[in-house]
Amino acid sequence: MSDVVAARFLVTADVSPGLLPRLLQPLAKRDLVADLFHVEREGEVVRAELVLHAMPAEMVHLVAGNLGQVVGVHAVLTERLPLLRAVA
C-alpha cells in the first residue's frame, strides 16, 4: 500500500476558455477528484487552487508535472499538507 498525503497545487495561467477542464484532466486520468477547486481571474491571469485531502504520495509530482504542461500555465507551486481526515 502506498503512502497517502494531502496536497495543494497553486497554478498561475493565462485566461483561456478551455483552461478549467484542462486543469482537472491530470486528476481525472488518475481517478482523483479535487476536494477543493478555487479559481480567480485577475485581469489576463487566472490563479487556481486545487486541494486533495488524500492522494497517493507518488502521484503528487506526476500531477504537478502534468499541470505544468497545460497550455497557458506559467507556474505550479505544490505543497504537501497534513492529512485532514482519516483514510481507511
C-alpha positions in Angstrom: 0.0 0.0 0.0 1.3 3.4 -0.9 1.6 6.4 1.4 -1.3 8.9 1.3 -0.8 12.6 1.6 -2.8 15.8 1.3 -1.7 18.1 -1.4 -2.4 21.6 -2.7 -1.5 22.8 -6.2 -1.4 26.5 -6.9 -1.5 27.3 -10.6 -1.0 30.6 -12.4 -2.0 30.7 -16.0 -3.3 32.8 -18.9 -7.0 33.3 -19.2 -8.5 30.8 -21.7 -12.0 29.4 -22.2 -10.8 25.8 -22.0 -8.4 26.2 -19.1 -10.5 24.9 -16.3 -11.2 21.4 -17.7 -7.6 21.1 -18.8 -6.5 21.7 -15.1 -8.8 18.9 -13.9 -7.6 16.4 -16.5 -4.4 15.4 -14.7 -6.6 14.4 -11.7 -9.3 12.7 -13.8 -6.9 10.4 -15.7 -5.6 9.1 -12.3 -9.2 8.6 -10.8 -8.6 11.5 -8.4 -11.2 14.2 -7.5 -10.3 17.6 -6.0 -11.8 18.3 -2.6 -11.4 22.0 -3.4 -11.1 23.7 -6.7 -11.0 27.5 -6.5 -10.3 29.9 -9.4 -10.0 33.6 -9.5 -9.4 35.8 -12.6 -7.1 38.8 -12.2 -7.1 40.6 -15.5 -5.5 38.3 -18.0 -4.2 35.9 -15.4 -6.0 33.0 -13.6 -5.0 31.8 -10.2 -6.3 28.3 -9.4 -6.0 26.3 -6.3 -6.6 22.5 -6.3 -6.6 20.7 -3.0 -6.8 16.9 -2.4 -7.3 15.8 1.2 -5.8 12.4 0.4 -3.9 11.2 -2.6 -1.1 8.7 -3.2 2.2 10.3 -2.4 3.8 9.0 -5.6 1.2 10.9 -7.7 1.9 14.4 -6.3 4.9 15.1 -8.6 3.1 13.5 -11.6 0.1 15.7 -11.2 2.3 18.8 -10.7 4.2 17.9 -13.8 1.1 17.5 -15.9 -0.4 20.7 -14.6 2.8 22.5 -15.6 2.4 21.1 -19.2 -1.1 22.5 -19.6 -1.2 25.2 -22.4 -1.0 28.7 -20.9 0.2 27.6 -17.4 3.1 29.8 -16.1 3.8 28.3 -12.8 2.7 25.4 -10.4 3.5 25.5 -6.7 3.0 22.2 -4.9 2.5 22.0 -1.1 2.1 18.8 0.9 -0.3 19.4 3.8 -1.1 17.5 7.0 -3.8 14.8 6.3 -7.1 16.4 7.0 -9.1 13.2 7.6 -8.5 9.6 8.5 -8.0 7.3 5.5 -9.2 3.7 5.7 
